[in-house]
């Protein structure tokens, strides 16, 4: 700004004051906008979880059942194009949490 614009009220000076007021108001509303975004995110994740749970088929096994183990996870046999994908059968010795099993 040049010195003459400071003393004389002009449209440019008035816009700067209005702009500062709007910036302060936006800062005041920022926390509310963040809370609304967080609520929308939680709703979206809940809907996504509900959709997934309705489509997935949960498979549970009990102690004493026979299962196959993925060869890639165990790493006992070399992986190759013609290598077997599964190895076993193994007997479930103990059921651990979240789909984990102790095998014999």
N, CA, C and O atoms as CSV, one atom per row, in Angstrom:
chain,resi,resn,atom,element,x,y,z
A,1,UNK,N,N,0.840,-1.185,0.000
A,1,UNK,CA,C,0.000,0.000,0.000
A,1,UNK,C,C,0.881,1.242,0.000
A,1,UNK,O,O,1.952,1.283,0.604
A,2,UNK,N,N,0.403,2.207,-0.673
A,2,UNK,CA,C,1.124,3.474,-0.660
A,2,UNK,C,C,0.539,4.341,0.466
A,2,UNK,O,O,-0.597,4.109,0.881
A,3,UNK,N,N,1.278,5.322,0.962
A,3,UNK,CA,C,0.817,6.115,2.118
A,3,UNK,C,C,-0.526,6.813,1.910
A,3,UNK,O,O,-1.270,6.987,2.875
A,4,UNK,N,N,-0.854,7.209,0.716
A,4,UNK,CA,C,-2.123,7.904,0.511
A,4,UNK,C,C,-3.313,6.951,0.674
A,4,UNK,O,O,-4.405,7.388,1.038
A,5,UNK,N,N,-3.114,5.666,0.409
A,5,UNK,CA,C,-4.210,4.709,0.558
A,5,UNK,C,C,-4.509,4.424,2.026
A,5,UNK,O,O,-5.625,4.015,2.349
A,6,UNK,N,N,-3.553,4.627,2.918
A,6,UNK,CA,C,-3.768,4.359,4.331
A,6,UNK,C,C,-4.744,5.382,4.918
A,6,UNK,O,O,-5.649,5.005,5.663
A,7,UNK,N,N,-4.578,6.652,4.600
A,7,UNK,CA,C,-5.429,7.700,5.171
A,7,UNK,C,C,-6.805,7.777,4.521
A,7,UNK,O,O,-7.779,8.119,5.192
A,8,UNK,N,N,-6.907,7.478,3.274
A,8,UNK,CA,C,-8.177,7.605,2.563
A,8,UNK,C,C,-8.845,6.236,2.514
A,8,UNK,O,O,-8.239,5.271,2.048
A,9,UNK,N,N,-10.086,6.139,2.989
A,9,UNK,CA,C,-10.760,4.842,2.905
A,9,UNK,C,C,-11.079,4.510,1.448
A,9,UNK,O,O,-11.751,5.271,0.753
A,10,UNK,N,N,-10.595,3.386,1.018
A,10,UNK,CA,C,-10.850,2.939,-0.343
A,10,UNK,C,C,-11.452,1.539,-0.308
A,10,UNK,O,O,-11.524,0.908,0.746
A,11,UNK,N,N,-11.868,1.081,-1.434
A,11,UNK,CA,C,-12.466,-0.249,-1.528
A,11,UNK,C,C,-11.437,-1.320,-1.151
A,11,UNK,O,O,-11.777,-2.351,-0.571
A,12,UNK,N,N,-10.201,-1.057,-1.487
A,12,UNK,CA,C,-9.133,-2.015,-1.176
A,12,UNK,C,C,-8.948,-2.151,0.337
A,12,UNK,O,O,-8.824,-3.265,0.846
A,13,UNK,N,N,-8.929,-1.020,1.060
A,13,UNK,CA,C,-8.780,-1.063,2.517
A,13,UNK,C,C,-9.975,-1.752,3.165
A,13,UNK,O,O,-9.810,-2.549,4.089
A,14,UNK,N,N,-11.153,-1.453,2.695
A,14,UNK,CA,C,-12.360,-2.058,3.279
A,14,UNK,C,C,-12.372,-3.567,3.052
A,14,UNK,O,O,-12.812,-4.318,3.922
A,15,UNK,N,N,-11.905,-4.010,1.914
A,15,UNK,CA,C,-11.876,-5.443,1.616
A,15,UNK,C,C,-10.882,-6.174,2.510
A,15,UNK,O,O,-11.124,-7.321,2.885
A,16,UNK,N,N,-9.767,-5.529,2.860
A,16,UNK,CA,C,-8.775,-6.152,3.737
A,16,UNK,C,C,-9.378,-6.387,5.118
A,16,UNK,O,O,-9.177,-7.451,5.704
A,17,UNK,N,N,-10.113,-5.414,5.643
A,17,UNK,CA,C,-10.743,-5.580,6.949
A,17,UNK,C,C,-11.781,-6.694,6.919
A,17,UNK,O,O,-11.845,-7.515,7.833
A,18,UNK,N,N,-12.594,-6.720,5.865
A,18,UNK,CA,C,-13.600,-7.779,5.745
A,18,UNK,C,C,-12.948,-9.148,5.605
A,18,UNK,O,O,-13.428,-10.140,6.154
A,19,UNK,N,N,-11.874,-9.184,4.879
A,19,UNK,CA,C,-11.162,-10.450,4.680
A,19,UNK,C,C,-10.601,-10.963,6.000
A,19,UNK,O,O,-10.682,-12.158,6.283
A,20,UNK,N,N,-10.030,-10.067,6.816
A,20,UNK,CA,C,-9.498,-10.482,8.112
A,20,UNK,C,C,-10.603,-11.013,9.021
A,20,UNK,O,O,-10.397,-11.989,9.742
A,21,UNK,N,N,-11.767,-10.383,8.991
A,21,UNK,CA,C,-12.892,-10.857,9.800
A,21,UNK,C,C,-13.338,-12.246,9.358
A,21,UNK,O,O,-13.628,-13.105,10.191
A,22,UNK,N,N,-13.390,-12.463,8.054
A,22,UNK,CA,C,-13.800,-13.776,7.544
A,22,UNK,C,C,-12.767,-14.848,7.871
A,22,UNK,O,O,-13.128,-15.987,8.166
A,23,UNK,N,N,-11.489,-14.493,7.820
A,23,UNK,CA,C,-10.450,-15.462,8.188
A,23,UNK,C,C,-10.556,-15.855,9.658
A,23,UNK,O,O,-10.409,-17.030,9.993
A,24,UNK,N,N,-10.809,-14.888,10.540
A,24,UNK,CA,C,-10.985,-15.203,11.964
A,24,UNK,C,C,-12.214,-16.085,12.172
A,24,UNK,O,O,-12.183,-17.013,12.980
A,25,UNK,N,N,-13.291,-15.797,11.449
A,25,UNK,CA,C,-14.505,-16.601,11.575
A,25,UNK,C,C,-14.250,-18.036,11.082
A,25,UNK,O,O,-14.740,-18.988,11.691
A,26,UNK,N,N,-13.498,-18.200,9.998
A,26,UNK,CA,C,-13.164,-19.538,9.494
A,26,UNK,C,C,-12.308,-20.304,10.490
A,26,UNK,O,O,-12.471,-21.515,10.639
A,27,UNK,N,N,-11.400,-19.620,11.171
A,27,UNK,CA,C,-10.594,-20.280,12.191
A,27,UNK,C,C,-11.457,-20.736,13.366
A,27,UNK,O,O,-11.210,-21.791,13.951
A,28,UNK,N,N,-12.465,-19.945,13.707
A,28,UNK,CA,C,-13.369,-20.331,14.787
A,28,UNK,C,C,-14.189,-21.565,14.398
A,28,UNK,O,O,-14.481,-22.406,15.248
A,29,UNK,N,N,-14.553,-21.675,13.145
A,29,UNK,CA,C,-15.386,-22.790,12.686
A,29,UNK,C,C,-14.569,-24.010,12.285
A,29,UNK,O,O,-15.135,-25.051,11.950
A,30,UNK,N,N,-13.243,-23.893,12.315
A,30,UNK,CA,C,-12.386,-24.985,11.861
A,30,UNK,C,C,-12.567,-26.243,12.707
A,30,UNK,O,O,-12.644,-27.344,12.161
A,31,UNK,N,N,-12.635,-26.097,14.027
A,31,UNK,CA,C,-12.791,-27.254,14.902
A,31,UNK,C,C,-14.121,-27.962,14.644
A,31,UNK,O,O,-14.187,-29.191,14.667
A,32,UNK,N,N,-15.156,-27.203,14.405
A,32,UNK,CA,C,-16.462,-27.798,14.099
A,32,UNK,C,C,-16.412,-28.581,12.781
A,32,UNK,O,O,-16.979,-29.669,12.687
A,33,UNK,N,N,-15.753,-28.044,11.789
A,33,UNK,CA,C,-15.624,-28.741,10.507
A,33,UNK,C,C,-14.840,-30.038,10.665
A,33,UNK,O,O,-15.177,-31.045,10.043
A,34,UNK,N,N,-13.789,-30.022,11.499
A,34,UNK,CA,C,-13.017,-31.237,11.745
A,34,UNK,C,C,-13.865,-32.300,12.430
A,34,UNK,O,O,-13.779,-33.480,12.091
A,35,UNK,N,N,-14.691,-31.882,13.398
A,35,UNK,CA,C,-15.565,-32.833,14.082
A,35,UNK,C,C,-16.581,-33.440,13.120
A,35,UNK,O,O,-16.852,-34.640,13.175
A,36,UNK,N,N,-17.141,-32.619,12.242
A,36,UNK,CA,C,-18.101,-33.137,11.256
A,36,UNK,C,C,-17.427,-34.124,10.296
A,36,UNK,O,O,-18.017,-35.138,9.926
A,37,UNK,N,N,-16.203,-33.821,9.903
A,37,UNK,CA,C,-15.474,-34.736,9.019
A,37,UNK,C,C,-15.182,-36.051,9.733
A,37,UNK,O,O,-15.257,-37.115,9.119
A,38,UNK,N,N,-14.851,-35.993,11.013
A,38,UNK,CA,C,-14.588,-37.200,11.795
A,38,UNK,C,C,-15.857,-38.053,11.931
A,38,UNK,O,O,-15.795,-39.279,11.845
A,39,UNK,N,N,-16.998,-37.404,12.140
A,39,UNK,CA,C,-18.273,-38.127,12.233
A,39,UNK,C,C,-18.594,-38.799,10.905
A,39,UNK,O,O,-19.018,-39.954,10.888
A,40,UNK,N,N,-18.399,-38.097,9.792
A,40,UNK,CA,C,-18.642,-38.691,8.467
A,40,UNK,C,C,-17.725,-39.875,8.222
A,40,UNK,O,O,-18.145,-40.883,7.653
A,41,UNK,N,N,-16.456,-39.757,8.655
A,41,UNK,CA,C,-15.506,-40.855,8.476
A,41,UNK,C,C,-15.942,-42.093,9.267
A,41,UNK,O,O,-15.878,-43.210,8.756
A,42,UNK,N,N,-16.382,-41.894,10.509
A,42,UNK,CA,C,-16.839,-43.020,11.323
A,42,UNK,C,C,-18.077,-43.677,10.719
A,42,UNK,O,O,-18.193,-44.903,10.718
A,43,UNK,N,N,-18.997,-42.871,10.209
A,43,UNK,CA,C,-20.194,-43.428,9.570
A,43,UNK,C,C,-19.833,-44.250,8.342
A,43,UNK,O,O,-20.382,-45.330,8.126
A,44,UNK,N,N,-18.910,-43.734,7.543
A,44,UNK,CA,C,-18.486,-44.455,6.343
A,44,UNK,C,C,-17.833,-45.781,6.709
A,44,UNK,O,O,-18.118,-46.807,6.091
A,45,UNK,N,N,-16.954,-45.764,7.713
A,45,UNK,CA,C,-16.282,-47.005,8.115
A,45,UNK,C,C,-17.270,-48.008,8.688
A,45,UNK,O,O,-17.119,-49.210,8.469
A,46,UNK,N,N,-18.277,-47.540,9.415
A,46,UNK,CA,C,-19.286,-48.436,9.959
A,46,UNK,C,C,-20.100,-49.077,8.835
A,46,UNK,O,O,-20.381,-50.275,8.880
A,47,UNK,N,N,-20.478,-48.289,7.827
A,47,UNK,CA,C,-21.218,-48.832,6.687
A,47,UNK,C,C,-20.363,-49.843,5.924
A,47,UNK,O,O,-20.864,-50.887,5.508
A,48,UNK,N,N,-19.097,-49.544,5.741
A,48,UNK,CA,C,-18.195,-50.439,5.035
A,48,UNK,C,C,-18.030,-51.749,5.796
A,48,UNK,O,O,-18.020,-52.817,5.184
A,49,UNK,N,N,-17.899,-51.687,7.122
A,49,UNK,CA,C,-17.777,-52.882,7.949
A,49,UNK,C,C,-19.053,-53.712,7.888
A,49,UNK,O,O,-18.991,-54.939,7.815
A,50,UNK,N,N,-20.197,-53.060,7.916
A,50,UNK,CA,C,-21.482,-53.768,7.835
A,50,UNK,C,C,-21.615,-54.480,6.485
A,50,UNK,O,O,-22.066,-55.624,6.430
A,51,UNK,N,N,-21.227,-53.811,5.406
A,51,UNK,CA,C,-21.282,-54.419,4.075
A,51,UNK,C,C,-20.350,-55.623,3.998
A,51,UNK,O,O,-20.731,-56.672,3.478
A,52,UNK,N,N,-19.137,-55.478,4.512
A,52,UNK,CA,C,-18.166,-56.570,4.477
A,52,UNK,C,C,-18.664,-57.754,5.299
A,52,UNK,O,O,-18.607,-58.894,4.840
A,53,UNK,N,N,-19.150,-57.494,6.505
A,53,UNK,CA,C,-19.616,-58.574,7.373
A,53,UNK,C,C,-20.815,-59.308,6.782
A,53,UNK,O,O,-20.983,-60.503,7.026
A,54,UNK,N,N,-21.649,-58.615,6.012
A,54,UNK,CA,C,-22.805,-59.284,5.409
A,54,UNK,C,C,-22.393,-60.187,4.248
A,54,UNK,O,O,-23.108,-61.137,3.930
A,55,UNK,N,N,-21.267,-59.913,3.617
A,55,UNK,CA,C,-20.845,-60.679,2.447
A,55,UNK,C,C,-19.860,-61.811,2.767
A,55,UNK,O,O,-19.852,-62.833,2.081
A,56,UNK,N,N,-19.038,-61.637,3.795
A,56,UNK,CA,C,-17.982,-62.597,4.077
A,56,UNK,C,C,-18.568,-63.835,4.757
A,56,UNK,O,O,-19.495,-63.743,5.561
A,57,UNK,N,N,-18.006,-64.982,4.417
A,57,UNK,CA,C,-18.407,-66.228,5.055
A,57,UNK,C,C,-17.304,-66.616,6.026
A,57,UNK,O,O,-16.187,-66.941,5.624
A,58,UNK,N,N,-17.633,-66.576,7.300
A,58,UNK,CA,C,-16.625,-66.880,8.310
A,58,UNK,C,C,-16.482,-68.387,8.439
A,58,UNK,O,O,-17.471,-69.117,8.515
A,59,UNK,N,N,-15.250,-68.834,8.461
A,59,UNK,CA,C,-14.940,-70.250,8.525
A,59,UNK,C,C,-14.242,-70.513,9.849
A,59,UNK,O,O,-13.170,-69.968,10.114
A,60,UNK,N,N,-14.849,-71.343,10.672
A,60,UNK,CA,C,-14.235,-71.668,11.954
A,60,UNK,C,C,-13.972,-73.161,12.004
A,60,UNK,O,O,-14.741,-73.962,11.473
A,61,UNK,N,N,-12.891,-73.518,12.641
A,61,UNK,CA,C,-12.523,-74.920,12.819
A,61,UNK,C,C,-12.307,-75.168,14.297
A,61,UNK,O,O,-11.922,-74.265,15.041
A,62,UNK,N,N,-12.557,-76.391,14.715
A,62,UNK,CA,C,-12.399,-76.757,16.119
A,62,UNK,C,C,-11.177,-77.649,16.283
A,62,UNK,O,O,-10.605,-78.130,15.305
A,63,UNK,N,N,-10.789,-77.859,17.526
A,63,UNK,CA,C,-9.669,-78.745,17.817
A,63,UNK,C,C,-10.029,-80.154,17.353
A,63,UNK,O,O,-11.141,-80.628,17.587
A,64,UNK,N,N,-9.084,-80.814,16.698
A,64,UNK,CA,C,-9.295,-82.153,16.177
A,64,UNK,C,C,-9.620,-82.181,14.698
A,64,UNK,O,O,-9.567,-83.251,14.092
A,65,UNK,N,N,-9.956,-81.049,14.087
A,65,UNK,CA,C,-10.233,-80.995,12.651
A,65,UNK,C,C,-8.925,-81.069,11.870
A,65,UNK,O,O,-7.863,-80.693,12.366
A,66,UNK,N,N,-9.026,-81.557,10.650
A,66,UNK,CA,C,-7.872,-81.614,9.764
A,66,UNK,C,C,-7.934,-80.442,8.798
A,66,UNK,O,O,-8.989,-80.142,8.240
A,67,UNK,N,N,-6.805,-79.786,8.606
A,67,UNK,CA,C,-6.724,-78.619,7.729
A,67,UNK,C,C,-5.450,-78.698,6.885
A,67,UNK,O,O,-4.520,-79.439,7.203
A,68,UNK,N,N,-5.434,-77.922,5.813
A,68,UNK,CA,C,-4.238,-77.764,4.991
A,68,UNK,C,C,-3.588,-76.430,5.328
A,68,UNK,O,O,-4.271,-75.482,5.716
A,69,UNK,N,N,-2.267,-76.356,5.180
A,69,UNK,CA,C,-1.525,-75.136,5.444
A,69,UNK,C,C,-0.950,-74.623,4.135
A,69,UNK,O,O,-0.500,-75.403,3.296
A,70,UNK,N,N,-0.968,-73.319,3.967
A,70,UNK,CA,C,-0.441,-72.686,2.763
A,70,UNK,C,C,1.068,-72.889,2.710
A,70,UNK,O,O,1.774,-72.569,3.666
A,71,UNK,N,N,1.554,-73.410,1.613
A,71,UNK,CA,C,2.983,-73.690,1.452
A,71,UNK,C,C,3.802,-72.397,1.467
A,71,UNK,O,O,4.937,-72.393,1.943
A,72,UNK,N,N,3.250,-71.327,0.963
A,72,UNK,CA,C,3.957,-70.055,0.916
A,72,UNK,C,C,4.189,-69.516,2.327
A,72,UNK,O,O,5.227,-68.911,2.597
A,73,UNK,N,N,3.227,-69.732,3.228
A,73,UNK,CA,C,3.354,-69.230,4.598
A,73,UNK,C,C,4.392,-70.013,5.388
A,73,UNK,O,O,5.106,-69.436,6.208
A,74,UNK,N,N,4.484,-71.312,5.155
A,74,UNK,CA,C,5.412,-72.118,5.942
A,74,UNK,C,C,6.840,-71.983,5.449
A,74,UNK,O,O,7.766,-71.927,6.258
A,75,UNK,N,N,7.041,-71.931,4.145
A,75,UNK,CA,C,8.367,-71.775,3.570
A,75,UNK,C,C,9.232,-73.019,3.670
A,75,UNK,O,O,10.452,-72.924,3.541
A,76,UNK,N,N,8.629,-74.188,3.896
A,76,UNK,CA,C,9.428,-75.414,4.034
A,76,UNK,C,C,9.839,-75.982,2.686
A,76,UNK,O,O,10.944,-76.504,2.538
A,77,UNK,N,N,8.957,-75.881,1.708
A,77,UNK,CA,C,9.283,-76.388,0.373
A,77,UNK,C,C,9.603,-75.203,-0.534
A,77,UNK,O,O,9.027,-74.127,-0.372
A,78,UNK,N,N,10.514,-75.391,-1.485
A,78,UNK,CA,C,10.838,-74.281,-2.383
A,78,UNK,C,C,9.644,-73.920,-3.260
A,78,UNK,O,O,8.929,-74.794,-3.749
A,79,UNK,N,N,9.443,-72.626,-3.449
A,79,UNK,CA,C,8.333,-72.163,-4.275
A,79,UNK,C,C,8.766,-72.140,-5.731
A,79,UNK,O,O,9.887,-71.749,-6.053
A,80,UNK,N,N,7.891,-72.549,-6.577
A,80,UNK,CA,C,8.157,-72.543,-8.004
A,80,UNK,C,C,6.847,-72.582,-8.751
A,80,UNK,O,O,5.770,-72.582,-8.154
A,81,UNK,N,N,6.950,-72.616,-10.043
A,81,UNK,CA,C,5.747,-72.594,-10.862
A,81,UNK,C,C,4.909,-73.846,-10.656
A,81,UNK,O,O,3.680,-73.773,-10.643
A,82,UNK,N,N,5.551,-74.981,-10.497
A,82,UNK,CA,C,4.830,-76.238,-10.365
A,82,UNK,C,C,4.814,-76.766,-8.929
A,82,UNK,O,O,4.442,-77.916,-8.696
A,83,UNK,N,N,5.209,-75.944,-7.981
A,83,UNK,CA,C,5.221,-76.374,-6.581
A,83,UNK,C,C,3.798,-76.451,-6.043
A,83,UNK,O,O,2.934,-75.698,-6.494
A,84,UNK,N,N,3.535,-77.337,-5.094
A,84,UNK,CA,C,2.186,-77.424,-4.536
A,84,UNK,C,C,1.852,-76.169,-3.726
A,84,UNK,O,O,2.722,-75.576,-3.088
A,85,UNK,N,N,0.589,-75.782,-3.765
A,85,UNK,CA,C,0.150,-74.586,-3.057
A,85,UNK,C,C,-0.117,-74.877,-1.587
A,85,UNK,O,O,0.119,-74.028,-0.728
A,86,UNK,N,N,-0.609,-76.080,-1.302
A,86,UNK,CA,C,-0.992,-76.448,0.052
A,86,UNK,C,C,-0.184,-77.649,0.515
A,86,UNK,O,O,0.247,-78.465,-0.300
A,87,UNK,N,N,0.018,-77.758,1.805
A,87,UNK,CA,C,0.670,-78.927,2.373
A,87,UNK,C,C,-0.168,-79.409,3.557
A,87,UNK,O,O,-0.862,-78.628,4.208
A,88,UNK,N,N,-0.086,-80.671,3.810
A,88,UNK,CA,C,-0.853,-81.198,4.935
A,88,UNK,C,C,-1.467,-82.526,4.560
A,88,UNK,O,O,-1.033,-83.113,3.569
A,89,UNK,N,N,-2.400,-83.018,5.246
A,89,UNK,CA,C,-3.249,-82.363,6.239
A,89,UNK,C,C,-2.594,-82.318,7.607
A,89,UNK,O,O,-1.802,-83.190,7.967
A,90,UNK,N,N,-2.938,-81.290,8.357
A,90,UNK,CA,C,-2.496,-81.122,9.732
A,90,UNK,C,C,-3.717,-81.187,10.642
A,90,UNK,O,O,-4.821,-80.812,10.249
A,91,UNK,N,N,-3.505,-81.661,11.846
A,91,UNK,CA,C,-4.577,-81.727,12.828
A,91,UNK,C,C,-4.480,-80.507,13.741
A,91,UNK,O,O,-3.392,-80.159,14.201
A,92,UNK,N,N,-5.608,-79.864,14.000
A,92,UNK,CA,C,-5.627,-78.699,14.874
A,92,UNK,C,C,-5.493,-79.175,16.310
A,92,UNK,O,O,-6.313,-79.951,16.801
A,93,UNK,N,N,-4.444,-78.699,16.978
A,93,UNK,CA,C,-4.184,-79.080,18.362
A,93,UNK,C,C,-4.890,-78.131,19.329
A,93,UNK,O,O,-5.467,-78.561,20.327
A,94,UNK,N,N,-4.834,-76.825,19.015
A,94,UNK,CA,C,-5.416,-75.827,19.902
A,94,UNK,C,C,-5.911,-74.651,19.074
A,94,UNK,O,O,-5.268,-74.266,18.097
A,95,UNK,N,N,-7.043,-74.080,19.450
A,95,UNK,CA,C,-7.588,-72.903,18.781
A,95,UNK,C,C,-7.134,-71.674,19.546
A,95,UNK,O,O,-7.422,-71.524,20.734
A,96,UNK,N,N,-6.420,-70.793,18.851
A,96,UNK,CA,C,-5.946,-69.547,19.455
A,96,UNK,C,C,-6.905,-68.428,19.048
A,96,UNK,O,O,-7.929,-68.704,18.423
A,97,UNK,N,N,-6.607,-67.202,19.379
A,97,UNK,CA,C,-7.517,-66.090,19.091
A,97,UNK,C,C,-7.423,-65.635,17.636
A,97,UNK,O,O,-6.397,-65.800,16.978
A,98,UNK,N,N,-8.523,-65.059,17.156
A,98,UNK,CA,C,-8.624,-64.406,15.843
A,98,UNK,C,C,-8.233,-65.317,14.676
A,98,UNK,O,O,-7.488,-64.891,13.793
A,99,UNK,N,N,-8.712,-66.533,14.655
A,99,UNK,CA,C,-8.488,-67.416,13.525
A,99,UNK,C,C,-7.126,-68.059,13.479
A,99,UNK,O,O,-6.747,-68.602,12.442
A,100,UNK,N,N,-6.387,-68.022,14.544
A,100,UNK,CA,C,-5.073,-68.661,14.595
A,100,UNK,C,C,-5.211,-70.028,15.262
A,100,UNK,O,O,-5.992,-70.192,16.200
A,101,UNK,N,N,-4.456,-70.998,14.778
A,101,UNK,CA,C,-4.538,-72.352,15.276
A,101,UNK,C,C,-3.135,-72.891,15.531
A,101,UNK,O,O,-2.183,-72.513,14.849
A,102,UNK,N,N,-3.016,-73.769,16.513
A,102,UNK,CA,C,-1.777,-74.482,16.758
A,102,UNK,C,C,-1.954,-75.866,16.134
A,102,UNK,O,O,-2.892,-76.589,16.469
A,103,UNK,N,N,-1.042,-76.230,15.217
A,103,UNK,CA,C,-1.172,-77.468,14.445
A,103,UNK,C,C,-0.221,-78.532,14.988
A,103,UNK,O,O,0.823,-78.227,15.566
A,104,UNK,N,N,-0.621,-79.813,14.782
A,104,UNK,CA,C,0.243,-80.940,15.112
A,104,UNK,C,C,0.994,-81.364,13.868
A,104,UNK,O,O,1.786,-82.305,13.916
